[in-house]
Amino acid sequence: MAMALRPIDNALPVTPERPKKQAKVAVPVQKRSDSGVNDENQAPVPPSTDAAIDYVPSENLKPLTDPDSNNFIEELDSKDWVKVCESLNNARRLAIFHSDILLPSLEKVIAILMKSMKNPRSALIKTSIMASSDIFNAFGDQLLETSTTNAFDQLLLQLLLKASQDKKFVCEEADKALKALVKSMTALPLLQKLKPYVSHSNLRVRAKAAIPISNCVSKMGLEEMNQYGIVPLLQMAADLLNDRLPEAREAARSIVMGVFKAFTANEEEKQEAWQSFCQTNLSPIQAQSLLKEAPGYGADVLRLWVKP
């Protein structure tokens, strides 16, 4: 009798042979080129457009051939940031050579400067800061008039923020613009504009604001200091002397020296007059910190005059 064939489904599974491991072959990796393609013989990619932007110093700018044309205003709103840079340079030319023509559009231009400083393009940021310097030099106290004062406040904040950045060439340009600002404006109203920023939450902004404040104080006489208030000025300096950044502390020392020289200019006993004023108008801690910065006040003198 023939035996029934065993169904195939019931057959024991056959264990497949394990594949043999292939020997690993080390393949040399080509160095990736700047273009992103692993081909050493490929032509290099042209440099980015940022490198093509010319940062023209103010003294090298030339007058516009047609200064009455307002085409640059339209180009300020362009989505092409290169055209915006060119238009800002035209605004710089107008500020330097034809400020009367630029004046009616000044508020619009300042708004574009603020917008450009917020742009991620470093070339556009630097060009806008350079334009700010030329506008400060051209218009000075006119920027504090009612029509432009709000825009100026925002521009001032942006400059302080840019001066606080890590990009060196942006910081340096913003520092130049702040110096131009102090040079072009009356010290007292500018000092009032700068004062809120020494209480800013960003310690770098505080330090960057303290520097132009000290430069303003160096331009002021005793009458202007009295108009602002010598006591508030010294209280500000006392706070900055305890700030974390050396820039802020150094600016505070400059403020103290400026006030000391103006206050004691007509005093025969300078140290005594200064010590009496500080102790009368400031807290003991503030008075002691300020007296240390004035000339002629050694540690022994302070122990005699100021109680810890």
ABEGO torsion letter per residue (X at the ends): XBBBBBBAAABBBBBBBBBBBBBBBBBBBBBBBAAGBBBAABBBBBBBAAAABBBBBAAABBBBABAABAAAAAAAABABAAAAAAAAAAAAAAAAABAAAAAAAAAAAAAAAAAAAABABAAAAAAAAAAAAAAAAAAEAAAABAAAAAAAAAAAAAAAAAAABABAAAAAAAAAAAAAAAAABBAAAAAAAAAAAAABABAAAAAAAAAAAAAAAAABBAAAAAAAEAAAAAAAAAAAAABABAAAAAAAAAAAAAAAAAAAAABABAAAAAAAAAAAABBAAAAAAAAAABBGBBAAAAAAABBX
